[in-house]
């Protein structure tokens, strides 16, 4: 296991579950889990730590069962590299989060509950993860969805780890459900307002075309189709006719640019004055909520998953403005979290605490009684 020290904080880089368990069992104090760093500014800023646990050496495929369409990999494995290894078998982990091309790891994507446009069809990692090996704060390994090293009071660790933001436990290994690589994909674009796009999305979803993704950004609705190379052109033509005369099937380069622009807005490249607010709401409420955020919180650079209910907006990184934006999302029955905020910003990362906050606190106390992992990530909730 690699060791290093910087600014008085030690860093350990375990390469196996056993090394990660030993690292936690042989140390004390607060621990900050760090992977590729593609979401380092998501959620609330972590408090100072006594130890950094670097997962970038926890890499590699453990088992791949092409017939069962499952793969087990260490959590520090970049998803892009994992999919490159699966591609010769005609398979993939069907997650297209914007951070994947940036090197986001499997464990990091699980821990941040990240997803992409194709969540419409394949779901998030919460739906794709079928087993997890974690290491608890005292160094105890625990598995869910496989051979049990320790039975953790019946908790579904895979579900708990999803969105834990480096709290609760170290995600060490993940078993994932796979999907076939699509033979071909194409995107049909339709310019228009968000309200128009919402009505059009309802028509598309009511039909038989089965889009893989439906997203609105930069003033146009993007509808992605996937399927066989022989059948896809006819399906794209049917979709274009449904959308109307302004719709057009994008050429390969234009399609790549459109989705790259969507990813750029979602990830929110550094800006000293603004932050990206990720919000989730009932799809039918999303257009109205975004319109309210634009009018009352100065939101710009909108992306809207009109079928998934997940969107992002850029807002001024001013505490009062951010608090008001959180309130507006909460009032609409949604959830919100800051990401890609300016360094040192005092703006609140989370909106009002959920009704289940008491349960969340008790689970954290049960799994990490000393509060070693990710202190501060869920401020002010806990």
Secondary structure as GFF3:
##gff-version 3
##sequence-region A 1 382
A	DSSP	beta_strand	2	6	.	.	.	ID=ss1
A	DSSP	beta_strand	9	13	.	.	.	ID=ss2
A	DSSP	alpha_helix	17	25	.	.	.	ID=ss3
A	DSSP	beta_strand	31	34	.	.	.	ID=ss4
A	DSSP	beta_strand	51	54	.	.	.	ID=ss5
A	DSSP	beta_strand	61	65	.	.	.	ID=ss6
A	DSSP	beta_strand	70	74	.	.	.	ID=ss7
A	DSSP	alpha_helix	79	87	.	.	.	ID=ss8
A	DSSP	beta_strand	91	92	.	.	.	ID=ss9
A	DSSP	three_ten_helix	100	102	.	.	.	ID=ss10
A	DSSP	alpha_helix	106	111	.	.	.	ID=ss11
A	DSSP	alpha_helix	119	122	.	.	.	ID=ss12
A	DSSP	alpha_helix	125	128	.	.	.	ID=ss13
A	DSSP	beta_strand	129	135	.	.	.	ID=ss14
A	DSSP	beta_strand	141	144	.	.	.	ID=ss15
A	DSSP	alpha_helix	157	161	.	.	.	ID=ss16
A	DSSP	beta_strand	170	177	.	.	.	ID=ss17
A	DSSP	beta_strand	179	180	.	.	.	ID=ss18
A	DSSP	beta_strand	184	191	.	.	.	ID=ss19
A	DSSP	alpha_helix	194	206	.	.	.	ID=ss20
A	DSSP	beta_strand	213	217	.	.	.	ID=ss21
A	DSSP	beta_strand	220	227	.	.	.	ID=ss22
A	DSSP	alpha_helix	229	243	.	.	.	ID=ss23
A	DSSP	beta_strand	248	249	.	.	.	ID=ss24
A	DSSP	alpha_helix	252	267	.	.	.	ID=ss25
A	DSSP	beta_strand	274	280	.	.	.	ID=ss26
A	DSSP	alpha_helix	283	297	.	.	.	ID=ss27
A	DSSP	beta_strand	300	304	.	.	.	ID=ss28
A	DSSP	beta_strand	310	316	.	.	.	ID=ss29
A	DSSP	alpha_helix	319	331	.	.	.	ID=ss30
A	DSSP	beta_strand	335	339	.	.	.	ID=ss31
A	DSSP	alpha_helix	357	367	.	.	.	ID=ss32
###
